[in-house]
């Protein structure tokens, strides 16, 4: 077993190096995060693979039960949401404070420090690792048999955001990446506040506003990426920025589809019913 695992890491380490070389287009520098916990591609793939396996086999196993475990999971969900609100708030505030101390601006193309003194690297690593904790969202959905919440959007978002930030951890670990942490950390703090409130209240009037905020977040991210590409900024890997733009665009499209199906169509159908 150990030999198979070592072979797996040999293959994935080589693959990871090739991905990074493609991303930086021959711009040779040593990432300060390359030896940090969880930074190897093999580790990231094992975690993502374990998550997807849980989604598949967990659903099959829970489908055989007549009832979900929502009530039994209440204490864990209670504590989890509080921890997430605190963690996401911390990451957003910390990124703002680092950006302020470093003199980073909202206008993209801030200088990226490419050595062990990179100011944003530590909080970016924490942001990357926090995406593993986010997998608990799916854990609660599966064990609670909330199948309507186990959508393609949900699984795609959780899996790909984790893997994309593996790449950022190696090639985009400082400078303008701070804005992503601020935006996503803030939105997630609000989102887990909503999850916490929803444990005790069913009708939350600002539910649709949360999705709207998420879509505004994506627009800000795409705007940043567009500026970096069009301005020819050399501080960030161009290929990663272009890939990032289209990745965020895919999330925007999926969230927009969710917004329409969840909030717009029901209102139209309700309006038609009243008219009839």
Phi and psi restraints in degrees (value plus and minus 20) as a CYANA .aco file:
   2 UNK   PHI     -83.1   -43.1
   2 UNK   PSI     -58.4   -18.4
   3 UNK   PHI     -85.3   -45.3
   3 UNK   PSI     -59.0   -19.0
   4 UNK   PHI     -85.0   -45.0
   4 UNK   PSI     -62.6   -22.6
   5 UNK   PHI     -84.7   -44.7
   5 UNK   PSI     -61.2   -21.2
   6 UNK   PHI     -83.9   -43.9
   6 UNK   PSI     -60.0   -20.0
   7 UNK   PHI     -83.8   -43.8
   7 UNK   PSI     -61.3   -21.3
   8 UNK   PHI     -79.6   -39.6
   8 UNK   PSI     -65.1   -25.1
   9 UNK   PHI     -88.9   -48.9
   9 UNK   PSI     -53.4   -13.4
  10 UNK   PHI     -82.0   -42.0
  10 UNK   PSI     -64.9   -24.9
  11 UNK   PHI     -87.5   -47.5
  11 UNK   PSI     -66.0   -26.0
  12 UNK   PHI     -92.0   -52.0
  12 UNK   PSI     -49.8    -9.8
  13 UNK   PHI     -84.7   -44.7
  13 UNK   PSI     -61.6   -21.6
  14 UNK   PHI     -85.8   -45.8
  14 UNK   PSI     -62.8   -22.8
  15 UNK   PHI     -82.9   -42.9
  15 UNK   PSI     -61.6   -21.6
  16 UNK   PHI     -80.8   -40.8
  16 UNK   PSI     -61.1   -21.1
  17 UNK   PHI     -83.5   -43.5
  17 UNK   PSI     -59.8   -19.8
  18 UNK   PHI     -85.4   -45.4
  18 UNK   PSI     -60.9   -20.9
  19 UNK   PHI     -83.2   -43.2
  19 UNK   PSI     -64.6   -24.6
  20 UNK   PHI     -85.4   -45.4
  20 UNK   PSI     -62.7   -22.7
  21 UNK   PHI     -80.4   -40.4
  21 UNK   PSI     -61.3   -21.3
  22 UNK   PHI     -82.0   -42.0
  22 UNK   PSI     -61.3   -21.3
  23 UNK   PHI     -87.3   -47.3
  23 UNK   PSI     -60.6   -20.6
  24 UNK   PHI    -113.5   -73.5
  24 UNK   PSI     -23.9    16.1
  25 UNK   PHI      33.3    73.3
  25 UNK   PSI      27.6    67.6
  26 UNK   PHI      62.1   102.1
  26 UNK   PSI     -18.2    21.8
  27 UNK   PHI     -96.5   -56.5
  27 UNK   PSI      77.4   117.4
  28 UNK   PHI     -99.7   -59.7
  28 UNK   PSI      99.6   139.6
  29 UNK   PHI    -175.7  -135.7
  29 UNK   PSI     136.8   176.8
  30 UNK   PHI    -117.6   -77.6
  30 UNK   PSI      98.2   138.2
  31 UNK   PHI     -88.0   -48.0
  31 UNK   PSI     111.7   151.7
  32 UNK   PHI     -88.9   -48.9
  32 UNK   PSI     -31.7     8.3
  33 UNK   PHI    -122.9   -82.9
  33 UNK   PSI     -19.3    20.7
  34 UNK   PHI     -83.3   -43.3
  34 UNK   PSI     -45.6    -5.6
  35 UNK   PHI    -126.6   -86.6
  35 UNK   PSI      -8.8    31.2
  36 UNK   PHI     -95.8   -55.8
  36 UNK   PSI     137.4   177.4
  37 UNK   PHI     -75.9   -35.9
  37 UNK   PSI     110.3   150.3
  38 UNK   PHI      62.0   102.0
  38 UNK   PSI     -17.7    22.3
  39 UNK   PHI    -103.1   -63.1
  39 UNK   PSI     -33.8     6.2
  40 UNK   PHI     -95.0   -55.0
  40 UNK   PSI     121.6   161.6
  41 UNK   PHI     -80.2   -40.2
  41 UNK   PSI     -58.2   -18.2
  42 UNK   PHI     -78.7   -38.7
  42 UNK   PSI     -62.0   -22.0
  43 UNK   PHI     -84.2   -44.2
  43 UNK   PSI     -64.7   -24.7
  44 UNK   PHI     -81.5   -41.5
  44 UNK   PSI     -61.1   -21.1
  45 UNK   PHI     -88.8   -48.8
  45 UNK   PSI     -57.3   -17.3
  46 UNK   PHI     -85.0   -45.0
  46 UNK   PSI     -60.5   -20.5
  47 UNK   PHI     -86.4   -46.4
  47 UNK   PSI     -66.7   -26.7
  48 UNK   PHI     -83.7   -43.7
  48 UNK   PSI     -60.3   -20.3
  49 UNK   PHI     -84.9   -44.9
  49 UNK   PSI     -59.8   -19.8
  50 UNK   PHI     -84.0   -44.0
  50 UNK   PSI     -58.5   -18.5
  51 UNK   PHI     -82.7   -42.7
  51 UNK   PSI     -68.1   -28.1
  52 UNK   PHI     -85.8   -45.8
  52 UNK   PSI     -55.1   -15.1
  53 UNK   PHI     -85.5   -45.5
  53 UNK   PSI     -58.8   -18.8
  54 UNK   PHI     -83.8   -43.8
  54 UNK   PSI     -61.9   -21.9
  55 UNK   PHI     -77.8   -37.8
  55 UNK   PSI     -65.6   -25.6
  56 UNK   PHI     -90.4   -50.4
  56 UNK   PSI     -78.1   -38.1
  57 UNK   PHI     -95.6   -55.6
  57 UNK   PSI     -50.0   -10.0
  58 UNK   PHI     -85.3   -45.3
  58 UNK   PSI     -59.9   -19.9
  59 UNK   PHI     -85.7   -45.7
  59 UNK   PSI     -62.5   -22.5
  60 UNK   PHI     -80.8   -40.8
  60 UNK   PSI     -65.4   -25.4
  61 UNK   PHI     -85.7   -45.7
  61 UNK   PSI     -63.8   -23.8
  62 UNK   PHI     -92.7   -52.7
  62 UNK   PSI     -44.9    -4.9
  63 UNK   PHI     -85.4   -45.4
  63 UNK   PSI     -41.8    -1.8
  64 UNK   PHI    -101.4   -61.4
  64 UNK   PSI     -31.0     9.0
  65 UNK   PHI    -112.4   -72.4
  65 UNK   PSI     128.0   168.0
  66 UNK   PHI     -99.5   -59.5
  66 UNK   PSI     -41.0    -1.0
  67 UNK   PHI    -162.8  -122.8
  67 UNK   PSI     124.6   164.6
  68 UNK   PHI     -98.6   -58.6
  68 UNK   PSI    -199.7  -159.7
  69 UNK   PHI    -131.9   -91.9
  69 UNK   PSI      10.1    50.1
  70 UNK   PHI     -77.3   -37.3
  70 UNK   PSI     -66.3   -26.3
  71 UNK   PHI     -86.5   -46.5
  71 UNK   PSI     -60.5   -20.5
  72 UNK   PHI     -86.5   -46.5
  72 UNK   PSI     -48.8    -8.8
  73 UNK   PHI    -107.5   -67.5
  73 UNK   PSI     -23.8    16.2
  74 UNK   PHI     -73.7   -33.7
  74 UNK   PSI     -69.2   -29.2
  75 UNK   PHI     -79.2   -39.2
  75 UNK   PSI     -60.8   -20.8
  76 UNK   PHI     -86.7   -46.7
  76 UNK   PSI     -63.2   -23.2
  77 UNK   PHI     -84.2   -44.2
  77 UNK   PSI     -58.8   -18.8
  78 UNK   PHI     -77.4   -37.4
  78 UNK   PSI     -74.1   -34.1
  79 UNK   PHI     -87.5   -47.5
  79 UNK   PSI     -58.8   -18.8
  80 UNK   PHI     -79.7   -39.7
  80 UNK   PSI     -66.5   -26.5
  81 UNK   PHI     -85.1   -45.1
  81 UNK   PSI     -57.1   -17.1
  82 UNK   PHI     -84.6   -44.6
  82 UNK   PSI     -65.1   -25.1
  83 UNK   PHI     -80.2   -40.2
  83 UNK   PSI     -62.8   -22.8
  84 UNK   PHI     -86.1   -46.1
  84 UNK   PSI     -60.7   -20.7
  85 UNK   PHI     -80.0   -40.0
  85 UNK   PSI     -64.7   -24.7
  86 UNK   PHI     -87.2   -47.2
  86 UNK   PSI     -64.4   -24.4
  87 UNK   PHI     -85.3   -45.3
  87 UNK   PSI     -67.8   -27.8
  88 UNK   PHI     -84.7   -44.7
  88 UNK   PSI     -58.4   -18.4
  89 UNK   PHI     -84.6   -44.6
  89 UNK   PSI     -63.0   -23.0
  90 UNK   PHI     -80.2   -40.2
  90 UNK   PSI     -67.6   -27.6
  91 UNK   PHI     -82.8   -42.8
  91 UNK   PSI     -61.0   -21.0
  92 UNK   PHI     -85.6   -45.6
  92 UNK   PSI     -66.0   -26.0
  93 UNK   PHI     -86.2   -46.2
  93 UNK   PSI     -63.1   -23.1
  94 UNK   PHI     -82.0   -42.0
  94 UNK   PSI     -61.7   -21.7
  95 UNK   PHI     -84.1   -44.1
  95 UNK   PSI     -59.0   -19.0
  96 UNK   PHI     -83.2   -43.2
  96 UNK   PSI     -65.5   -25.5
  97 UNK   PHI     -86.3   -46.3
  97 UNK   PSI     -60.7   -20.7
  98 UNK   PHI     -84.5   -44.5
  98 UNK   PSI     -64.8   -24.8
  99 UNK   PHI     -80.8   -40.8
  99 UNK   PSI     -59.7   -19.7
 100 UNK   PHI     -85.3   -45.3
 100 UNK   PSI     -65.5   -25.5
 101 UNK   PHI     -84.7   -44.7
 101 UNK   PSI     -53.9   -13.9
 102 UNK   PHI    -105.3   -65.3
 102 UNK   PSI     -27.4    12.6
 103 UNK   PHI      57.5    97.5
 103 UNK   PSI       2.0    42.0
 104 UNK   PHI     -88.6   -48.6
 104 UNK   PSI     127.3   167.3
 105 UNK   PHI    -135.2   -95.2
 105 UNK   PSI     147.2   187.2
 106 UNK   PHI     -90.6   -50.6
 106 UNK   PSI     -45.9    -5.9
 107 UNK   PHI     -91.3   -51.3
 107 UNK   PSI     101.6   141.6
 108 UNK   PHI     -81.3   -41.3
 108 UNK   PSI     146.3   186.3
 109 UNK   PHI      68.8   108.8
 109 UNK   PSI      23.1    63.1
 110 UNK   PHI     -96.7   -56.7
 110 UNK   PSI     131.5   171.5
 111 UNK   PHI     -84.7   -44.7
 111 UNK   PSI     112.9   152.9
 112 UNK   PHI    -122.5   -82.5
 112 UNK   PSI      97.5   137.5
 113 UNK   PHI     -98.1   -58.1
 113 UNK   PSI     104.4   144.4
 114 UNK   PHI    -128.2   -88.2
 114 UNK   PSI      22.8    62.8
 115 UNK   PHI    -165.6  -125.6
 115 UNK   PSI    -188.6  -148.6
 116 UNK   PHI     -87.5   -47.5
 116 UNK   PSI     -28.8    11.2
 117 UNK   PHI    -112.7   -72.7
 117 UNK   PSI     -14.2    25.8
 118 UNK   PHI     -71.7   -31.7
 118 UNK   PSI      96.2   136.2
 119 UNK   PHI     -84.4   -44.4
 119 UNK   PSI     -55.5   -15.5
 120 UNK   PHI    -106.7   -66.7
 120 UNK   PSI     -33.4     6.6
 121 UNK   PHI     -75.5   -35.5
 121 UNK   PSI     -63.7   -23.7
 122 UNK   PHI     -84.2   -44.2
 122 UNK   PSI     -66.2   -26.2
 123 UNK   PHI     -92.2   -52.2
 123 UNK   PSI     -48.9    -8.9
 124 UNK   PHI     -87.2   -47.2
 124 UNK   PSI     -60.5   -20.5
 125 UNK   PHI     -81.2   -41.2
 125 UNK   PSI     -62.6   -22.6
 126 UNK   PHI     -82.5   -42.5
 126 UNK   PSI     -59.6   -19.6
 127 UNK   PHI     -81.4   -41.4
 127 UNK   PSI     -64.3   -24.3
 128 UNK   PHI     -80.7   -40.7
 128 UNK   PSI     -68.1   -28.1
 129 UNK   PHI     -86.4   -46.4
 129 UNK   PSI     -52.7   -12.7
 130 UNK   PHI     -83.2   -43.2
 130 UNK   PSI     -43.0    -3.0
 131 UNK   PHI     -89.8   -49.8
 131 UNK   PSI     -41.0    -1.0
 132 UNK   PHI     -91.8   -51.8
 132 UNK   PSI     -62.9   -22.9
 133 UNK   PHI     -80.6   -40.6
 133 UNK   PSI     -53.9   -13.9
 134 UNK   PHI     -80.8   -40.8
 134 UNK   PSI     -42.5    -2.5
 135 UNK   PHI     -81.2   -41.2
 135 UNK   PSI     -39.0     1.0
 136 UNK   PHI     -81.5   -41.5
 136 UNK   PSI     -46.3    -6.3
 137 UNK   PHI     -74.7   -34.7
 137 UNK   PSI     -66.2   -26.2
 138 UNK   PHI     -88.9   -48.9
 138 UNK   PSI     -56.7   -16.7
 139 UNK   PHI     -76.0   -36.0
 139 UNK   PSI     -65.3   -25.3
 140 UNK   PHI     -89.3   -49.3
 140 UNK   PSI     -56.7   -16.7
 141 UNK   PHI     -84.8   -44.8
 141 UNK   PSI     -66.5   -26.5
 142 UNK   PHI     -87.0   -47.0
 142 UNK   PSI     -69.0   -29.0
 143 UNK   PHI     -90.2   -50.2
 143 UNK   PSI     -43.3    -3.3
 144 UNK   PHI    -108.8   -68.8
 144 UNK   PSI     -23.2    16.8
 145 UNK   PHI      37.3    77.3
 145 UNK   PSI      19.9    59.9
 146 UNK   PHI    -110.9   -70.9
 146 UNK   PSI      48.4    88.4
 147 UNK   PHI     -83.7   -43.7
 147 UNK   PSI     -48.5    -8.5
 148 UNK   PHI     -86.4   -46.4
 148 UNK   PSI     -40.5    -0.5
 149 UNK   PHI    -109.6   -69.6
 149 UNK   PSI     -35.4     4.6
 150 UNK   PHI    -107.5   -67.5
 150 UNK   PSI      48.1    88.1
 151 UNK   PHI    -112.6   -72.6
 151 UNK   PSI     148.9   188.9
 152 UNK   PHI     -78.7   -38.7
 152 UNK   PSI     -62.3   -22.3
 153 UNK   PHI     -75.7   -35.7
 153 UNK   PSI     -66.6   -26.6
 154 UNK   PHI     -81.0   -41.0
 154 UNK   PSI     -72.3   -32.3
 155 UNK   PHI     -89.0   -49.0
 155 UNK   PSI     -62.0   -22.0
 156 UNK   PHI     -79.8   -39.8
 156 UNK   PSI     -66.7   -26.7
 157 UNK   PHI     -81.4   -41.4
 157 UNK   PSI     -70.2   -30.2
 158 UNK   PHI     -85.1   -45.1
 158 UNK   PSI     -60.8   -20.8
 159 UNK   PHI     -90.6   -50.6
 159 UNK   PSI     -70.0   -30.0
 160 UNK   PHI     -93.5   -53.5
 160 UNK   PSI     -54.4   -14.4
 161 UNK   PHI     -85.1   -45.1
 161 UNK   PSI     -56.1   -16.1
 162 UNK   PHI     -85.4   -45.4
 162 UNK   PSI     -66.0   -26.0
 163 UNK   PHI     -90.4   -50.4
 163 UNK   PSI     -55.3   -15.3
 164 UNK   PHI     -85.8   -45.8
 164 UNK   PSI     -55.8   -15.8
 165 UNK   PHI    -100.0   -60.0
 165 UNK   PSI     -33.1     6.9
 166 UNK   PHI     -82.0   -42.0
 166 UNK   PSI     -63.5   -23.5
 167 UNK   PHI     -85.5   -45.5
 167 UNK   PSI     -65.6   -25.6
 168 UNK   PHI     -80.2   -40.2
 168 UNK   PSI     -56.1   -16.1
 169 UNK   PHI     -79.6   -39.6
 169 UNK   PSI     -48.3    -8.3
 170 UNK   PHI    -116.2   -76.2
 170 UNK   PSI     -50.1   -10.1
 171 UNK   PHI    -146.7  -106.7
 171 UNK   PSI     -28.8    11.2
 172 UNK   PHI    -161.9  -121.9
 172 UNK   PSI      34.8    74.8
 173 UNK   PHI    -118.5   -78.5
 173 UNK   PSI      -9.1    30.9
 174 UNK   PHI    -177.2  -137.2
 174 UNK   PSI     156.9   196.9
 175 UNK   PHI      54.3    94.3
 175 UNK   PSI    -146.0  -106.0
 176 UNK   PHI     -86.4   -46.4
 176 UNK   PSI     -33.2     6.8
 177 UNK   PHI     -83.6   -43.6
 177 UNK   PSI     -37.8     2.2
 178 UNK   PHI     -79.0   -39.0
 178 UNK   PSI     -54.3   -14.3
 179 UNK   PHI     -85.1   -45.1
 179 UNK   PSI     -57.2   -17.2
 180 UNK   PHI     -81.2   -41.2
 180 UNK   PSI     -63.0   -23.0
 181 UNK   PHI     -85.2   -45.2
 181 UNK   PSI     -61.1   -21.1
 182 UNK   PHI     -83.9   -43.9
 182 UNK   PSI     -69.6   -29.6
 183 UNK   PHI     -85.0   -45.0
 183 UNK   PSI     -71.6   -31.6
 184 UNK   PHI     -89.5   -49.5
 184 UNK   PSI     -58.0   -18.0
 185 UNK   PHI     -82.7   -42.7
 185 UNK   PSI     -62.0   -22.0
 186 UNK   PHI     -85.0   -45.0
 186 UNK   PSI     -67.6   -27.6
 187 UNK   PHI     -82.1   -42.1
 187 UNK   PSI     -60.8   -20.8
 188 UNK   PHI     -89.6   -49.6
 188 UNK   PSI     -53.4   -13.4
 189 UNK   PHI     -82.2   -42.2
 189 UNK   PSI     -61.7   -21.7
 190 UNK   PHI     -86.8   -46.8
 190 UNK   PSI     -62.2   -22.2
 191 UNK   PHI     -82.7   -42.7
 191 UNK   PSI     -63.6   -23.6
 192 UNK   PHI     -94.4   -54.4
 192 UNK   PSI     -43.1    -3.1
 193 UNK   PHI     -84.8   -44.8
 193 UNK   PSI     -62.3   -22.3
 194 UNK   PHI     -81.6   -41.6
 194 UNK   PSI     -65.2   -25.2
 195 UNK   PHI     -80.0   -40.0
 195 UNK   PSI     -59.9   -19.9
 196 UNK   PHI     -84.9   -44.9
 196 UNK   PSI     -65.6   -25.6
 197 UNK   PHI     -84.2   -44.2
 197 UNK   PSI     -57.6   -17.6
 198 UNK   PHI     -87.3   -47.3
 198 UNK   PSI     -35.1     4.9
 199 UNK   PHI     -86.7   -46.7
 199 UNK   PSI     -42.6    -2.6
 200 UNK   PHI    -143.0  -103.0
 200 UNK   PSI     -35.2     4.8
 201 UNK   PHI    -155.2  -115.2
 201 UNK   PSI     109.8   149.8
 202 UNK   PHI    -106.0   -66.0
 202 UNK   PSI     -64.7   -24.7
 203 UNK   PHI    -114.8   -74.8
 203 UNK   PSI      78.7   118.7
 204 UNK   PHI    -127.5   -87.5
 204 UNK   PSI      94.7   134.7
 205 UNK   PHI     -85.9   -45.9
 205 UNK   PSI     -43.6    -3.6
 206 UNK   PHI    -119.6   -79.6
 206 UNK   PSI      -1.0    39.0
 207 UNK   PHI     -78.9   -38.9
 207 UNK   PSI     -67.4   -27.4
 208 UNK   PHI     -87.6   -47.6
 208 UNK   PSI     -48.3    -8.3
 209 UNK   PHI     -86.1   -46.1
 209 UNK   PSI     -50.3   -10.3
 210 UNK   PHI     -83.3   -43.3
 210 UNK   PSI     -65.9   -25.9
 211 UNK   PHI     -83.5   -43.5
 211 UNK   PSI     -58.6   -18.6
 212 UNK   PHI     -81.7   -41.7
 212 UNK   PSI     -62.0   -22.0
 213 UNK   PHI     -83.1   -43.1
 213 UNK   PSI     -59.1   -19.1
 214 UNK   PHI     -82.4   -42.4
 214 UNK   PSI     -59.1   -19.1
 215 UNK   PHI     -90.9   -50.9
 215 UNK   PSI     -56.0   -16.0
 216 UNK   PHI     -83.0   -43.0
 216 UNK   PSI     -61.1   -21.1
 217 UNK   PHI     -75.4   -35.4
 217 UNK   PSI     -66.2   -26.2
 218 UNK   PHI     -84.4   -44.4
 218 UNK   PSI     -57.2   -17.2
 219 UNK   PHI     -83.3   -43.3
 219 UNK   PSI     -61.6   -21.6
 220 UNK   PHI     -82.8   -42.8
 220 UNK   PSI     -61.5   -21.5
 221 UNK   PHI     -85.7   -45.7
 221 UNK   PSI     -62.8   -22.8
 222 UNK   PHI     -87.5   -47.5
 222 UNK   PSI     -54.9   -14.9
 223 UNK   PHI     -83.7   -43.7
 223 UNK   PSI     -62.8   -22.8
 224 UNK   PHI     -81.6   -41.6
 224 UNK   PSI     -66.9   -26.9
 225 UNK   PHI     -82.9   -42.9
 225 UNK   PSI     -61.2   -21.2
 226 UNK   PHI     -81.7   -41.7
 226 UNK   PSI     -63.9   -23.9
 227 UNK   PHI     -83.8   -43.8
 227 UNK   PSI     -62.5   -22.5
 228 UNK   PHI     -81.6   -41.6
 228 UNK   PSI     -60.0   -20.0
 229 UNK   PHI     -93.3   -53.3
 229 UNK   PSI     -69.2   -29.2
 230 UNK   PHI     -89.6   -49.6
 230 UNK   PSI     -48.4    -8.4
 231 UNK   PHI    -104.0   -64.0
 231 UNK   PSI     -28.3    11.7
 232 UNK   PHI      51.4    91.4
 232 UNK   PSI       8.3    48.3
 233 UNK   PHI     -79.7   -39.7
 233 UNK   PSI     109.4   149.4
 234 UNK   PHI    -118.8   -78.8
 234 UNK   PSI     -17.8    22.2
 235 UNK   PHI     -98.4   -58.4
 235 UNK   PSI     -41.1    -1.1
 236 UNK   PHI    -141.2  -101.2
 236 UNK   PSI     130.3   170.3
 237 UNK   PHI     -84.3   -44.3
 237 UNK   PSI      99.9   139.9
 238 UNK   PHI     -81.3   -41.3
 238 UNK   PSI     -63.1   -23.1
 239 UNK   PHI     -83.2   -43.2
 239 UNK   PSI     -60.3   -20.3
 240 UNK   PHI     -85.8   -45.8
 240 UNK   PSI     -58.5   -18.5
 241 UNK   PHI     -84.8   -44.8
 241 UNK   PSI     -62.0   -22.0
 242 UNK   PHI     -85.7   -45.7
 242 UNK   PSI     -64.4   -24.4
 243 UNK   PHI     -81.4   -41.4
 243 UNK   PSI     -61.1   -21.1
 244 UNK   PHI     -80.2   -40.2
 244 UNK   PSI     -63.6   -23.6
 245 UNK   PHI     -78.0   -38.0
 245 UNK   PSI     -69.4   -29.4
 246 UNK   PHI     -91.8   -51.8
 246 UNK   PSI     -50.4   -10.4
 247 UNK   PHI     -85.2   -45.2
 247 UNK   PSI     -68.2   -28.2
 248 UNK   PHI     -84.4   -44.4
 248 UNK   PSI     -54.5   -14.5
 249 UNK   PHI     -81.7   -41.7
 249 UNK   PSI     -59.4   -19.4
 250 UNK   PHI     -84.6   -44.6
 250 UNK   PSI     -58.8   -18.8
 251 UNK   PHI     -86.5   -46.5
 251 UNK   PSI     -61.1   -21.1
 252 UNK   PHI     -80.5   -40.5
 252 UNK   PSI     -64.0   -24.0
 253 UNK   PHI     -83.9   -43.9
 253 UNK   PSI     -62.2   -22.2
 254 UNK   PHI     -88.4   -48.4
 254 UNK   PSI     -60.2   -20.2
 255 UNK   PHI     -89.0   -49.0
 255 UNK   PSI     -55.5   -15.5
 256 UNK   PHI     -84.2   -44.2
 256 UNK   PSI     -62.1   -22.1
 257 UNK   PHI     -81.8   -41.8
 257 UNK   PSI     -61.7   -21.7
 258 UNK   PHI     -83.6   -43.6
 258 UNK   PSI     -62.1   -22.1
 259 UNK   PHI     -81.2   -41.2
 259 UNK   PSI     -65.9   -25.9
 260 UNK   PHI     -84.3   -44.3
 260 UNK   PSI     -66.3   -26.3
 261 UNK   PHI     -90.6   -50.6
 261 UNK   PSI     -48.1    -8.1
 262 UNK   PHI    -111.6   -71.6
 262 UNK   PSI     -51.7   -11.7
 263 UNK   PHI    -143.0  -103.0
 263 UNK   PSI     -54.6   -14.6
 264 UNK   PHI    -101.1   -61.1
 264 UNK   PSI     -71.5   -31.5
 265 UNK   PHI     -82.1   -42.1
 265 UNK   PSI     -63.0   -23.0
 266 UNK   PHI     -78.9   -38.9
 266 UNK   PSI     -57.3   -17.3
 267 UNK   PHI     -86.9   -46.9
 267 UNK   PSI     -59.8   -19.8
 268 UNK   PHI     -83.8   -43.8
 268 UNK   PSI     -65.1   -25.1
 269 UNK   PHI     -85.1   -45.1
 269 UNK   PSI     -56.2   -16.2
 270 UNK   PHI     -86.5   -46.5
 270 UNK   PSI     -59.8   -19.8
 271 UNK   PHI     -84.1   -44.1
 271 UNK   PSI     -59.8   -19.8
 272 UNK   PHI     -85.3   -45.3
 272 UNK   PSI     -58.9   -18.9
 273 UNK   PHI     -83.7   -43.7
 273 UNK   PSI     -61.8   -21.8
 274 UNK   PHI     -85.2   -45.2
 274 UNK   PSI     -60.0   -20.0
 275 UNK   PHI     -83.8   -43.8
 275 UNK   PSI     -60.6   -20.6
